[in-house]
Amino acid sequence: DAKALLGQLEALSKLATRFGPRVEIPVLMHVITAQFDMQRTIDDYMDTPTWRSCAGYLERAGSILGDEEKGWKIGAMTAEDDELASDMMMATMGKAGKMKSGIISGAGGAMAAMSTEEKLINPNTGEVETEDERMERLRLEKEAKMSEDELKTIRVPGSLSLFLSRLDEEYNKSLQRISPHSMDYVVRLQDEGKLRELLGTYQKYYERVDSASDAAMLAELRVEHMYYRHDSIVKAVAEAQDTSATDGDTAKEMTDLCTYIYQHGTDRQKTRAMLCHIYHHALHDRFLEARDLLLMSHLQETIPIAGDIATMILFNRTMVTLGLAAFRLGNIWDSHQCLSDICSGRVRELLAQGVSTGRFSDKSPEQEKAEKRRQIPYHQHINLDLLEACHLISAMFLEVPNMASAGDNDRRGRVLSRTFRKYHDMYDRQVFTGPPEQTRDFVMTATKSLLKGDWKKCADLLKSLECWDLVPGDNGAEEIKKMLGEKIKQTGLRTYLLAFSAQYDSLSLSQLCEMFDMTKNEVHAIVSKMMINHDLIASWDQPTETIVMRNVEPSALQLLALQFAEKATSLVDANERLLDAKTGNYGYKDGDNWRGGNNQGGNRFGFRSFEKQGARSGRGGAGGRGNKGRGGGGRGGGGRGGGGRGGRRFAPSRKNNNNSKGNRW
């Protein structure tokens, strides 16, 4: 029985204290192993009382090993230790076998079996000793022969670093299984502080004994329990617990831990530490430091071939946090670049914040179980409403001027955000649009207002979103609303100039400042940048402070003519490709035959012209060249007539013998 065995080992651990660390620590290791063995399957998790008991045993062992004055350390068991343990086990089993056989033989059999037990004589004193006394005597004699260094080294089965890794795994599994909306989840989060203290204690021990690989593994676990916590949350938790352990600089502590991992960790540990370091910088609005770390590490190139799904999820979370940091600082283009790939679809799955259970899901039960095991605990989630708002608003700031510059004639000319365009088209096709309810509705309504020039309504809609209260920091919500107001004014000014500049000969600088509630320097900077980028064809008239427009934009009729010419060109190209496919002549490889210079045919593809098709082609004043390559019109056969039907459907446009231009068709 596993529970009975665990109870016996726990009782034995209490008795082992009097024999010193050389006996106590091996017993504690056996107790911890028995507690981990209570979980039979991979989906079972250690309940909270058992986890805290296991953490307590590890803390007892850590207090012994952390004493630098006594200098205790652990080591792997040798062959002699294994032999001694086997002898003790065999003796215990032999005694139990005699007892069992005596009980089976009848009444008094057990006493008879014990009376016939072989008597052990102590060779030093000549007195009779029991089996336990003999084992204790052998242990003391062995310790007496050891050197000082061997005496301070405790041989134990197992590895304490692996026990701590397993304890961390059990903690995360329990957070995945407990309902995040219950008090049990909040109570469970209190154990994270104890886990971080354990990891720090054992990391110092492994650094003292020069075991850099184990210390790097524990440092990486510490980093993964720190990277997602904002300084404001750390301070609030410390005040609630009345502790001053976290009053230090978290950025410096994070940098020190990551630097140690970069020096001594494995490739996977280095990658995860780098991602956590970037995440922590981005969370605290240190966007430039986070961006530089990402670009120098080239993680965006190596992550797709890493093969580790957990690391890919961490990379997605890091990119999203980097995009949110860029948005908070007003870097709209950088924010959109970071968020566009993740927010294009399946955000929950990419961030491991939910499992898709659709009707037409093609996942096997094993794949669904594996995906559930990879889920991030609820307190580490990134709010999806805030994420969607930042992504759509950054796309709106980029797409609205783009749509205004394209006009109604060519809305599909240059698409910067396909997701935003899709949502905008869906919103436009709605027969009835009620008041906005979701985040997407607020952004789409604000977009319609901004396209009409009503930037004040757009600002009111976006500032009224409740998700801004989730921005970390003391004044995070106020700062982001202030940034939104400035960006909306700038985008509104650019949209107004791009949409209506063709209707003006000149614009007054003071009038633009009054319309968009901006200073002259701000308006001057935006308009000048548009002129430099050739978005606005105009020039400044400095004495009168006006913008003089240059009417080089095509009119509506000219735009339609250009569109018609482009479509006609594409139709010609399609017909030529179709004819190539039918005739099998690709690449015009017949030399100059297509010029009509010989008697084999005059069309541009080097084949004989089709007289019937030429006869059916449209009438024209000056026909195409015939298949003999000369003549002013004709029916396409001889090509000698004056103003007959066109010679071929696909004749090149060039001058013929009577100085008339050939028909393109």
Salt bridges, closest charged atoms under 4 A:
GLU24 OE2 - ARG60 NH2 2.57
ASP43 OD1 - ARG177 NH2 3.78
ASP43 OD1 - ARG373 NE 2.91
ASP81 OD1 - LYS142 NZ 2.73
GLU129 OE2 - ARG137 NH2 3.00
GLU131 OE2 - ARG134 NH1 3.71
GLU136 OE2 - ARG139 NH2 2.39
GLU141 OE2 - ARG137 NH1 3.21
GLU143 OE2 - ARG22 NE 3.19
GLU143 OE2 - ARG139 NH1 2.68
ASP149 OD1 - LYS73 NZ 3.52
ASP168 OD1 - HIS225 NE2 2.30
GLU170 OE2 - ARG166 NE 3.12
GLU170 OE2 - LYS173 NZ 3.74
ASP191 OD1 - ARG52 NE 3.05
ASP191 OD2 - ARG188 NH1 2.41
GLU192 OE2 - HIS225 ND1 2.92
GLU220 OE2 - ARG272 NE 3.45
GLU224 OE2 - ARG272 NE 2.61
ASP231 OD1 - HIS284 NE2 3.24
GLU253 OE2 - ARG222 NH2 3.12
ASP256 OD2 - LYS252 NZ 3.12
ASP285 OD1 - ARG328 NE 2.69
ASP292 OD1 - ARG291 NH2 3.56
GLU301 OE2 - HIS298 ND1 3.66
ASP308 OD2 - ARG268 NE 2.60
GLU349 OE1 - ARG346 NH1 3.17
GLU349 OE2 - LYS363 NZ 3.76
GLU371 OE1 - LYS363 NZ 2.56
GLU388 OE2 - ARG440 NE 3.41
GLU399 OE1 - ARG421 NE 2.94
ASP408 OD1 - ARG411 NH2 3.15
ASP425 OD2 - ARG412 NH2 2.06
ASP428 OD2 - HIS424 ND1 3.38
ASP428 OD1 - LYS448 NZ 2.92
ASP517 OD2 - LYS489 NZ 3.62
GLU545 OE1 - LYS520 NZ 3.16
GLU576 OE2 - ARG604 NH1 2.75
ASP592 OD1 - ARG595 NE 3.58
